[in-house]
Amino acid sequence: MRYKNILHNYEGCIKIYERKQIGSGIWFSKVTDHRFKVNRIAVLIYTDINDSSLSRSDYAVVPYILVDSCEKYPDYSALSLRFSELYGATLSDNTSFDGDSRCSSLTVTSIDDRFALEGESVEQESCELLLECLLHPLTENGVFSERTTKLMQAELLDSIDSVINDKRSYASHRGAELAYEGEPWQYSIQGTRPEAEKITAQSAYEAYRKMLKNGRIEIMAVGCSDFVKTEETLTEAFSQLERGEIFEPSVTPSVLKSELCSFTETMSMQQAIVRMYFKAPDMSDRYAGALLSTILGGMTTSRFFMNIREKQSLCYYCSCFSNRFKRTITAYAGVEAQNVQKTMDAVLAEFNDVCENGVSEDELARAKLEIINNAKSVYDSVHAIASWYVSQLMDERVLTIEEYIAEVEKVTPERIQAACRQYKPDTFYTLTPEVENDA
């Protein structure tokens, strides 16, 4: 078994991060922080997004089904009542991209045992209830319950349909289809409506069985507990699983197109939405990349906000964000249709200015302060702490907040300029209002 231990100190609070293997392709990580009054246990299962035998929707509906009921509590009302008895413990699910893989998760959050009125172990009972839902779902004739599958299929369809009603989400979805063509991120993690409509109790259950047999399983426990008993319980429960060839998650930078892809789509709406994707597949300076994105459009004093929105009044909003795994910066703006090209030109001008003239010490100092303050806020919740460490599971080195801040502090204006020069325009997508014809 491989162990990774980190001890660090923040404002007088000692925290320990530990990770070790507890089974075939199964890892247990924990962070103990005695400031909190709750404990959070998440089971994350990584699977192959390119599984051609099942659709993305088959996998996406599984967490919906698992948090709705189980053998012991065969409907949502009974399951909810049991969680209420555990002082309002909660069970949540999620499916998302992590690198080039699918990450499906179930998470239970509960108060610490020291607050239980009758001395019961809320942590242990919550962990066991999580396992009931994950390992003993409600089944009929060897597959998921038909009724539960239909109900959760409807919820998934509603989630897929909701994208079209939110223009920003729709623009993000369509922009990704173009920017990541031929890559896992091209399509939604939830799949398409036609795929979701074909979900059956059999297909969803097959996806579930593959998750347990072949998925890379990462368990992340964060809270004031030492999680010793939780580790024992989880180790014993997962030792009963039949495991096969384990899927190994991977991360690859997005491929830069040989020519700029520019696409405009019309829709009934009031204002246009612009999304501009810049890629730097060979960029290895993650800290300079993060600071560059912050300077351009990641804070209230960013160049996009001050120069494009405030000084030129070209848009309602203009920001950007970076993805260190895909090596991309995505700029997005809400504009009047007549200002689309001017806004795009202004965004390109800011990129070019950094490439040619670099950034000022003042800009860099403000960006560092923004990133450092955001990094320190990770310590404010068990969810943020868990997300911090989960985001690094595929990295060669897991950084503490302090180590990350130290690396950010080292970045110079020259590194920012060098990073900017590596980013190239890849895809420009515009969602614009339909032109009304005169009668």
MARMARPA-562234 format. One record per atom (N, C-alpha, C): residue in three letters; x, y, z. Coordinates in steps of 0.05 Angstrom, whole numbers, plus 5000, padded with zeros to 4 digits. Layout:
ALAXYZ/...
// end
This chain:
MET501749765000/MET500050005000/MET501750255000/ARG500850464986/ARG502350704985/ARG501050915003/TYR502751045019/TYR501751245038/TYR502851525030/LYS501351725034/LYS502151995029/LYS501252165052/ASN502952265068/ASN502252415092/ASN503252705090/ILE501652895096/ILE502453175097/ILE501453295123/LEU503153425137/LEU502353565162/LEU502853865157/HIS500754015162/HIS501054305158/HIS499554455179/ASN500254715181/ASN499054885202/ASN497855125189/TYR495455195198/TYR494155445188/TYR492855575211/GLU493755815218/GLU492655975240/GLU492355805265/GLY494355655271/GLY494455505296/GLY492955245295/CYS491655175273/CYS490054925271/CYS491654715256/ILE492154495269/ILE493654275257/ILE491754105241/LYS492554045216/LYS490953875199/LYS492753655187/ILE491753425184/ILE493253205173/ILE491853095148/TYR493353085126/TYR492252955101/TYR493652695098/GLU492052485095/GLU493252215092/GLU491752065070/ARG493151925054/ARG491951765032/ARG493251495031/LYS491651285029/LYS492851025026/LYS490950835011/GLN492050625000/GLN490450434985/GLN489250225004/ILE486650175000/ILE485249985018/ILE484049755002/GLY484549744976/GLY483549524960/GLY484449554931/SER483549374914/SER484349384886/SER483149634872/GLY484849824866/GLY483950064854/GLY482150234873/ILE482450204899/ILE480850344918/ILE482750494938/TRP482250754940/TRP483950924957/TRP482351074977/PHE483451095001/PHE482151235023/PHE483851475031/SER482651715030/SER484051965038/SER482452095060/LYS483852235078/LYS482452375099/LYS483952625107/VAL482452825116/VAL483553065127/VAL482153115154/THR483653125175/THR482553175202/THR482953465209/ASP480853605216/ASP480953885224/ASP478953925246/HIS479953965270/HIS478153965294/HIS476554215297/ARG476854415279/ARG475254655280/ARG472354595272/PHE471854395256/PHE469254345245/PHE467454185264/LYS464854205260/LYS462954055276/LYS461653835260/VAL462453815235/VAL461253615218/VAL463353435205/ASN462453215194/ASN464253025180/ASN462952975152/ARG464652965132/ARG463752925105/ARG465252685093/ILE463752485083/ILE464952245071/ILE463952225042/ALA465752235023/ALA464952214995/ALA466251974982/VAL464651824966/VAL465751604950/VAL465551694921/LEU467951714908/LEU468051804880/LEU468951564863/ILE467551524841/ILE468151294824/ILE468751404796/TYR471251344787/TYR472151444761/TYR471751224740/THR470451294718/THR469951104696/THR470651224669/ASP470751044650/ASP471651124623/ASP469351264608/ILE469751514601/ILE467751674587/ILE467251564559/ASN469151404548/ASN468951304521/ASN467851024519/ASP466450924540/ASP465250664540/ASP463050664518/SER463550514497/SER461750514474/SER459350334477/SER459450154497/SER457249964501/SER454850094516/LEU455350314529/LEU453250454544/LEU453450754539/SER451250894542/SER451251184537/SER452051334562/ARG452751584558/ARG453451764580/ARG451051784599/SER448651784587/SER446251814603/SER445751564621/ASP446551334611/ASP446351094628/ASP447951124654/TYR450351234651/TYR452051274674/TYR451051504691/ALA450051714678/ALA449251954692/ALA446851904710/VAL445051724702/VAL442651684718/VAL443151514743/VAL445451364744/VAL445951184766/VAL446051324793/PRO447551544796/PRO447551684822/PRO444751784830/TYR443151864811/TYR440351944817/TYR438951714830/ILE439251474819/ILE437751244829/ILE438851164857/LEU441451184861/LEU442651084886/LEU441851254910/VAL441351514906/VAL440651684928/VAL437651704933/ASP436051564916/ASP433151564918/ASP432151354937/SER433451124938/SER432550904955/SER434650684956/CYS434050474972/CYS435850244974/CYS434150014984/GLU435349774986/GLU433849544995/GLU432549585023/LYS434049705040/LYS433149735068/LYS431049955070/TYR431350155054/TYR429450385053/TYR428450415025/PRO426350275017/PRO425550244989/PRO424150474975/ASP423950704988/ASP422950934975/ASP424251184987/TYR423851404973/TYR425251654981/TYR424351755009/SER421751715015/SER420751805040/SER421951655063/ALA422251395061/ALA423451235082/ALA426351305085/LEU427751345063/LEU430651415064/LEU431051685077/SER429351875069/SER429552145080/SER429052155110/LEU427051995118/LEU426451975147/LEU428851875163/ARG430151675151/ARG432551565165/ARG434751765168/PHE435151925147/PHE437252135149/PHE436352345169/SER433852405170/SER432852605189/SER433352515218/GLU433152255222/GLU433652145249/GLU436552165257/LEU438252195237/LEU441152225242/LEU441852525244/TYR440152675258/TYR440552955263/TYR440753115237/GLY439153035217/GLY439153195192/GLY441453135174/ALA442652905176/ALA444852825157/ALA443752845129/THR445552895110/THR444652915082/THR446352735064/LEU445052645042/LEU446352485022/LEU445952624995/SER448152674981/SER448052814955/SER449552654934/ASP448952714909/ASP450252574887/ASP451252774867/ASN453052684850/ASN454052864829/ASN455452694807/THR455352794783/THR456852674760/THR458152904745/SER460752884741/SER462253104729/SER464652994714/PHE465853174698/PHE468453104686/PHE470653144707/ASP472552964706/ASP475053004722/ASP477352924703/GLY478753124692/GLY480653064671/GLY479052964647/ASP479852734636/ASP478452624613/ASP476652384622/SER476052374647/SER474452154658/SER471852254669/ARG470052064674/ARG467552124688/ARG467852064717/CYS466952254734/CYS467052214763/CYS464252214774/SER463351984784/SER460651964797/SER461051944827/SER459552094842/SER460052104871/SER457452094887/LEU457751984911/LEU455751994932/LEU457052104957/THR455852294970/THR457052424993/THR455052445016/VAL455952365039/VAL454252395063/VAL455552595082/THR454052775093/THR454952975112/THR453352965138/SER454652955161/SER453252925186/SER454653065208/ILE453353125230/ILE454553245253/ILE456553045266/ASP458453155281/ASP460352985294/ASP459052845318/ASP460152615325/ASP459052445347/ASP458852595373/ARG460552785378/ARG460552915404/ARG458153085409/PHE456553135387/PHE454153295390/PHE451653115391/ALA451952855389/ALA449652675391/ALA448552675420/LEU445852685422/LEU444652725448/LEU444752465465/GLU444752235452/GLU444751985467/GLU447251825464/GLY449351945455/GLY451951805453/GLY452151625429/GLU450351635410/GLU450551465387/GLU452651565368/SER453651385351/SER455751455331/SER454351545305/VAL453951795302/VAL452651895278/VAL454451855253/GLU456951885257/GLU458851845235/GLU458651555225/GLN458751365243/GLN458651085235/GLN455951015222/GLU453751105233/GLU451151035222/GLU450751175195/SER451851415192/SER451651555166/SER453351415145/CYS455651325153/CYS457351175134/CYS456050915126/GLU454850775144/GLU453450525138/GLU451050575119/LEU449650795124/LEU447450865107/LEU448350935078/LEU450551075076/LEU451751125050/LEU452350865036/LEU453450675050/LEU454150415038/LEU451650255030/GLU449550285046/GLU446950155039/GLU446050255011/CYS446150515007/CYS445250634982/CYS447150554959/LEU449650554964/LEU451650504943/LEU451750204935/LEU451750034955/LEU452249744950/LEU449849574950/HIS447549674961/HIS445149514962/HIS442749674951/PRO442749744926/PRO440549904915/PRO438049734912/LEU435849874910/LEU433249734906/LEU433249604878/THR432749344877/THR432749204851/THR430249034848/GLU429548974823/GLU427348794816/GLU428248614793/ASN428148354796/ASN428848164775/ASN431748204766/GLY433448274785/GLY436348284779/GLY437248544767/VAL435448744765/VAL436249014755/VAL434949224772/PHE435449474766/PHE434249694782/PHE431249674781/SER429949784801/SER427049814801/SER426149974777/GLU424149864763/GLU423149994739/GLU421950274746/ARG420450284769/ARG419150524777/ARG421250744784/THR423250664799/THR425350854807/THR426950954783/THR427550764764/THR429050844740/THR427451044724/LYS424851004721/LYS423251194705/LYS423151464718/LEU422851474745/LEU422751724759/LEU425451874756/MET427651734759/MET430251864757/MET431051934729/GLN430051774710/GLN430351844682/GLN429052114675/ALA426652154687/ALA425252404682/ALA426752634694/GLU428052594718/GLU429652814730/GLU432052874712/LEU433352674702/LEU435652724684/LEU434752864659/LEU432552794647/LEU431552934624/LEU430953224630/ASP429753274653/ASP429253554661/ASP431853714663/SER433953584674/SER436453714676/SER437653774649/ILE437453584631/ILE438553624603/ILE436953854589/ASP434353844593/ASP432654044580/ASP433054324591/SER433854344616/SER434154604629/SER436354774616/VAL438154644602/VAL440354784590/VAL439354984569/ILE437354894553/ILE436355064531/ILE434955304542/ASN433955294567/ASN432455514579/ASN434255724591/ASP436755644596/ASP438755834607/ASP440755894585/LYS440656134574/LYS442156194551/LYS445156174556/ARG446056254580/ARG448956234586/ARG449855934586/SER448155764598/SER448855484599/SER448855364571/TYR446955444554/TYR446755344527/TYR449255434511/ALA450055684514/ALA452355784500/ALA454855634509/SER455055584535/SER457355424545/SER457355144533/HIS455055024532/HIS454754754521/HIS455554744491/ARG454554934476/ARG455054944447/ARG457955024441/GLY458955204457/GLY461755284454/GLY463655054458/ALA463054894479/ALA464754664485/ALA464654454463/GLU462354424450/GLU462154234428/GLU464054304405/LEU464454564401/LEU466254654380/LEU469154654389/ALA469654754413/ALA472354784423/ALA473654514428/TYR472154324437/TYR473254064445/TYR472353844426/GLU471953914401/GLU471153714381/GLU473053474380/GLY471853234382/GLY473552994381/GLY474752914408/GLU474153074429/GLU475253024455/GLU472952954474/PRO473552834497/PRO471452764516/PRO469652994524/TRP470753234526/TRP469153464535/TRP467353584514/GLN467353464490/GLN465653564469/GLN462653554477/TYR461853334490/TYR459053304496/TYR458653304526/SER456153364534/SER455453384562/SER455953124577/ILE456753144602/ILE457152904618/ILE454552754622/GLN452352894620/GLN449652774624/GLN448652634599/GLY450052674576/GLY449052554552/GLY446952734538/THR445852634517/THR443852784501/THR441052694508/ARG439052844500/ARG436352774506/ARG435652504493/PRO436352454467/PRO435852184455/PRO437051954471/GLU439552004482/GLU440751794498/GLU439251744524/ALA438451964537/ALA436951944562/ALA434251814558/GLU433051854535/GLU430451734530/GLU430651434527/LYS432951334520/LYS433351044516/LYS434150894542/ILE434551044564/ILE435350914589/ILE433250704597/THR434250464605/THR432450264616/THR433550174643/ALA431950034659/ALA432949934684/ALA435349744680/GLN435349604657/GLN437449414651/GLN440049574644/SER439849774627/SER442249914618/SER443450074641/ALA441750194658/ALA442750344681/ALA444150154700/TYR442949924704/TYR444149734723/TYR446849624713/GLU446949594686/GLU449549504674/GLU451649714679/ALA450949964676/ALA452950174681/ALA453750174710/TYR451850134728/TYR452450114757/TYR454449884763/ARG453949654751/ARG455649424756/ARG458549474746/LYS458749614723/LYS461349674712/LYS462849874730/MET461350064741/MET462550254759/MET463850114783/LEU462449924795/LEU463449784818/LEU465649584811/LYS465549474787/LYS467549274780/LYS470049394769/ASN469849594752/ASN472149704738/ASN472949984745/GLY471250124760/GLY471850404766/GLY474050444786/ARG475550654783/ARG477550734803/ARG475950874825/ILE476250774850/ILE474650874872/ILE476351034891/GLU475651284895/GLU477051464913/GLU475051544935/ILE475851504960/ILE474251584983/ILE475551824997/MET474052035001/MET475152275013/MET473552345038/ALA474752325061/ALA473452385087/ALA474752645099/VAL473052835105/VAL474053095116/VAL472253175139/GLY473453255161/GLY471953345184/GLY473653345210/CYS472253345232/CYS473653355258/CYS474353075268/SER473352865255/SER473852595263/SER476652505254/ASP477652285267/ASP480052165258/ASP479451955237/PHE476851885233/PHE475751705213/PHE477051425214/VAL478051345237/VAL479151075240/VAL477050855236/LYS474750885249/LYS472650695247/LYS471350705219/THR471150935208/THR470150965180/THR471850815161/GLU474450845163/GLU476350705146/GLU475950405148/GLU475650305172/GLU475250015176/GLU472749925163/THR470550075167/THR467950005156/THR468049995125/LEU469250195113/LEU469450215085/LEU471250005073/THR473449955086/THR475349745077/THR473949475076/GLU472449405097/GLU471049155099/GLU468849135077/ALA467349345074/ALA465149345055/ALA466149315026/PHE468249465019/PHE469149454992/PHE470849204986/SER471749065007/SER473148815002/SER471348594991/GLN468748644994/GLN466848444984/GLN466148474955/LEU467148694943/LEU466548744915/LEU468148564896/GLU466948484875/GLU468348334854/GLU469648544835/ARG472248554835/ARG473648764820/ARG474948634796/GLY474948784773/GLY476148684749/GLY478548864741/GLU478848914715/GLU480949094706/GLU480149374713/ILE481949514728/ILE481249774739/ILE481849994719/PHE479950174715/PHE480350404698/PHE482150604711/GLU484050704696/GLU485950904707/GLU485351184694/PRO484551374710/PRO483851644700/PRO486351774687/SER485851944668/SER488152084655/SER487352374649/VAL489352534643/VAL488852814637/VAL490652884613/THR489452994591/THR490953074568/THR490153364561/PRO492053534553/PRO491253804544/PRO489553794519/SER487853994516/SER486154014493/SER487854084468/VAL487153964446/VAL488754004421/VAL488054274408/LEU490154424401/LEU489854674388/LEU489154634358/LYS487054754349/LYS486154724321/LYS488254854302/SER488454744278/SER490354864259/SER489355124248/GLU486755164248/GLU485555414240/GLU483455504260/LEU483055754264/LEU481055864282/LEU478255774274/CYS476755664292/CYS473955594287/CYS472155814297/SER470555934279/SER468756144287/SER465956074279/PHE464056084298/PHE461355994292/PHE459356174306/THR457256244291/THR455156414302/THR452456274300/GLU450956284321/GLU448356154322/GLU446256354332/THR443856344321/THR441756524329/THR439656384347/MET438356544364/MET436356444382/MET434556674390/SER432156624398/SER430356834408/SER431356924436/MET432657154437/MET433857254461/MET434257554459/GLN434957684481/GLN435257974481/GLN438058074475/GLN440057924484/GLN442858014480/GLN444557784470/ALA446857844459/ALA448557634449/ALA450457534471/ILE451457294468/ILE453457174486/ILE455857084470/VAL458157164478/VAL460657104464/VAL462256914482/ARG463356704470/ARG465256534484/ARG467756494466/MET470056554477/MET472556544462/MET474456354477/TYR475356144463/TYR477055944475/TYR479955974465/PHE481855994483/PHE484656014477/PHE486055774489/LYS487855654473/LYS489155404482/LYS492255434482/ALA493455294501/ALA496455284502/ALA497254994511/PRO497054804493/PRO497554524500/PRO500154464513/ASP502254624506/ASP504954574517/ASP505554744542/MET503654904551/MET504055074574/MET504254914600/SER506554934615/SER506954784639/SER506954944664/ASP506855214662/ASP507055384685/ASP504155444695/ARG503055264712/ARG500355284721/ARG499855534737/TYR501855624752/TYR501555854769/TYR501456114753/ALA503156134733/ALA503056364715/ALA500456364699/GLY499556134692/GLY497056114677/GLY494656204694/ALA494656134719/ALA492456214737/ALA492456514741/LEU494856624745/LEU495056914749/LEU494357074724/LEU495156964701/LEU494557094675/LEU491457114672/SER490156894677/SER487156894675/SER485857084694/THR486957104718/THR485957294738/THR486357584730/ILE488657644719/ILE489257914710/ILE487457994687/LEU487057804668/LEU485457864644/LEU482457894651/GLY481357704666/GLY478457724671/GLY477457574695/GLY479157544716/GLY478357384739/GLY477957534764/MET477857804763/MET477357954788/MET476058224780/THR475058364800/THR473558614794/THR475358834783/THR477958814785/THR479759014773/THR481258894750/SER480058684738/SER481358554715/SER481358734690/ARG482958674671/ARG483058834646/ARG480458824631/PHE479258584630/PHE476758564615/PHE474658744628/PHE474458744655/PHE472458894668/PHE472959194666/MET475459274671/MET476059564672/MET476159684644/ASN477459544625/ASN477859654599/ASN475659604579/ILE474459374580/ILE472359304560/ILE469559374570/ARG469059314595/ARG466359374605/ARG466059664614/GLU467959754630/GLU467660024642/GLU468560244623/LYS470960234612/LYS471960454596/LYS470560464568/GLN470260234555/GLN469160234528/GLN466160174528/SER465060084550/SER462160024552/SER461159844530/LEU462759634524/LEU462059454502/LEU460259224511/CYS460159164537/CYS458658924545/CYS457458964573/TYR455658784579/TYR454458774606/TYR456358644626/TYR457658434617/TYR459758304633/TYR461858184615/CYS464258164625/CYS466358044609/CYS468457924629/SER468757664629/SER470557534647/SER471957294633/CYS473557154648/CYS474856914637/CYS475656734660/PHE476056484653/PHE477056284672/PHE478956094658/SER480755974673/SER482755794661/SER482155504671/ASN483055314655/ASN483055034663/ASN485854924660/ARG487054864683/ARG489854784683/ARG490254514670/PHE488154344671/PHE488454074659/PHE488254084628/LYS486354234618/LYS485954254589/LYS487754464577/ARG489154634594/ARG490854844585/ARG489355054568/THR487055134578/THR485455324563/THR484755564581/ILE484155784567/ILE482956024579/ILE480456084563/THR478156104577/THR475656154564/THR474656434572/ALA474456614552/ALA473356874557/ALA470456874549/TYR468657004564/TYR465857014558/TYR464757284565/ALA462757364549/ALA461657634552/ALA458757644543/GLY457157814556/GLY454357864547/GLY454358144535/VAL453458164509/VAL453758414495/VAL451258464478/GLU450958714469/GLU448958774448/GLU450058664422/ALA448158574405/ALA448958434380/ALA450858604363/GLN450458864363/GLN452159044346/GLN454959074357/ASN455358984382/ASN458059014395/ASN459558754396/VAL458658544384/VAL459958284385/VAL462858304375/GLN463158394350/GLN465858404338/GLN467658594354/LYS466658824362/LYS468259014377/LYS469258884404/THR467458734417/THR468258594442/THR470358384437/MET470058234416/MET472058024409/MET474758164403/ASP474658374388/ASP477158514382/ASP478458624407/ALA476858724426/ALA477858834451/ALA479158614468/VAL477958374469/VAL479058154484/VAL481758074472/LEU481858054445/LEU484357984432/LEU486458204437/ALA485658454438/ALA487558674443/ALA488858644470/GLU487258564490/GLU488358534517/GLU490358304517/PHE489758074504/PHE491657854502/PHE494257954489/ASN493958084466/ASN496258184451/ASN497958384467/ASP496658554483/ASP498058744499/ASP499858614520/VAL498758404533/VAL500358254552/VAL502658114538/CYS502158004515/CYS504257864500/CYS506558064493/GLU505858304485/GLU507858494476/GLU509058664498/ASN507358734518/ASN508358924538/ASN508358814567/GLY507358574570/GLY507358454597/GLY505258574615/VAL505558534641/VAL503658634661/VAL505258804681/SER503958974695/SER505259144715/SER505558994741/GLU507359094758/GLU507658974785/GLU505159004801/ASP503759234797/ASP501259274812/ASP499159074804/GLU498859024778/GLU496858824768/GLU497558554780/LEU500058484779/LEU500858224789/LEU500358204819/ALA500958414834/ALA500458404863/ALA497558374869/ARG495758504855/ARG492858484860/ARG491858204853/ALA492958094831/ALA492157824823/ALA493057614843/LYS495557654853/LYS496557464874/LYS494757474899/LEU494057714907/LEU492357744931/LEU489657614926/GLU488557634902/GLU485957514896/GLU486157204898/ILE488257094886/ILE488556804886/ILE489156704914/ILE490856844928/ILE491656754955/ILE489256764974/ASN487656974973/ASN485256994990/ASN483356764983/ASN483056704958/ASN481256484950/ASN482356224960/ALA484956194958/ALA486255944968/ALA485855904998/LYS486156125013/LYS485856105042/LYS482956045050/SER481056125033/SER478256075039/SER477555785037/VAL479255625026/VAL478855335024/VAL478455215052/TYR479855335072/TYR479655235099/TYR476955295113/ASP475155435099/ASP472655515111/ASP470555305112/SER470855085096/SER468754875096/SER469954605090/VAL468654395099/VAL469554125093/VAL469254075063/HIS467254185051/HIS466854145022/HIS469254255007/ALA470054505013/ALA472254634999/ALA474854485003/ILE475354385027/ILE477754235033/ILE477853975016/ALA475553835016/ALA475353595000/ALA475853644971/SER474653854960/SER474953924932/SER477853984926/TRP479254124944/TRP482054194940/TRP483753944936/TYR483353744953/TYR485053504950/TYR484153324928/VAL481553304923/VAL480553144901/VAL481553244875/SER481753504872/SER482653624847/SER485653554841/GLN487053454860/GLN489853394856/GLN490453094856/LEU488452924856/LEU488852634857/LEU490352524834/MET490252664811/MET491652574788/MET494352714783/ASP495052884802/ASP497653024801/ASP499852854812/GLU502252904804/GLU504552764815/GLU505052844843/ARG504453094850/ARG504953194877/ARG502453334887/VAL501653264911/VAL499353384924/VAL500353624941/LEU499253864935/LEU500154104949/LEU498254174971/THR499354274993/THR497754405013/THR497154685004/ILE495254815017/ILE494655095011/ILE497255265013/GLU498755225035/GLU501155385039/GLU503155345017/GLU503455095008/GLU505455044987/GLU504555174960/TYR501955164955/TYR500855284931/TYR501255594932/ILE500655714955/ILE501056004958/ILE503956084954/ALA505755914965/ALA508655974961/ALA509455974932/GLU508355794916/GLU508955784888/GLU507756024873/VAL505356104881/VAL504056344869/VAL505756594874/GLU506756614898/GLU508356844906/GLU510956874889/LYS511956654878/LYS514456654863/LYS514056764834/VAL511656774825/VAL511156844797/VAL511957134791/THR513357174769/THR514357444761/THR512757534737/PRO512857804731/PRO511557904707/PRO512657764682/GLU515157694682/GLU516257564658/GLU514957294653/ARG514357144675/ARG513056884672/ARG510156914662/ILE508857134670/ILE506157184660/ILE506257234630/GLN508057404622/GLN508357464593/GLN508957214577/ALA510757054587/ALA511556814573/ALA509156624571/ALA507556604592/ALA505156434591/ALA503156534571/CYS502756794570/CYS500756914552/CYS501556854523/ARG504056864517/ARG505056824489/ARG504456544479/GLN503956354498/GLN503456084490/GLN500556034482/TYR498756204492/TYR495856174487/TYR495256274459/LYS493756114443/LYS492956184416/LYS489956164414/PRO488756344398/PRO485856324393/PRO485156054380/ASP483055924390/ASP482255654380/ASP479455654369/THR477555754386/THR474755744378/THR473255984388/PHE471756114371/PHE470156344378/PHE467256274372/TYR465556274392/TYR462756204389/TYR460956444398/THR458956504382/THR457156724388/THR454256624387/LEU452756674407/LEU449856624408/LEU448556894407/THR447056954385/THR446057224381/THR443057224376/PRO441757444381/PRO438857464377/PRO438057434347/GLU435757304343/GLU434757284316/GLU434057554305/VAL434457594279/VAL433757854267/VAL430857844259/GLU429358044269/GLU426458054263/GLU426058184235/ASN424558044219/ASN423958144192/ASN421558334193/ASP421658554179/ASP419458734178/ASP417058614163/ALA414758654173/ALA412358534160/ALA411958664133/
// end
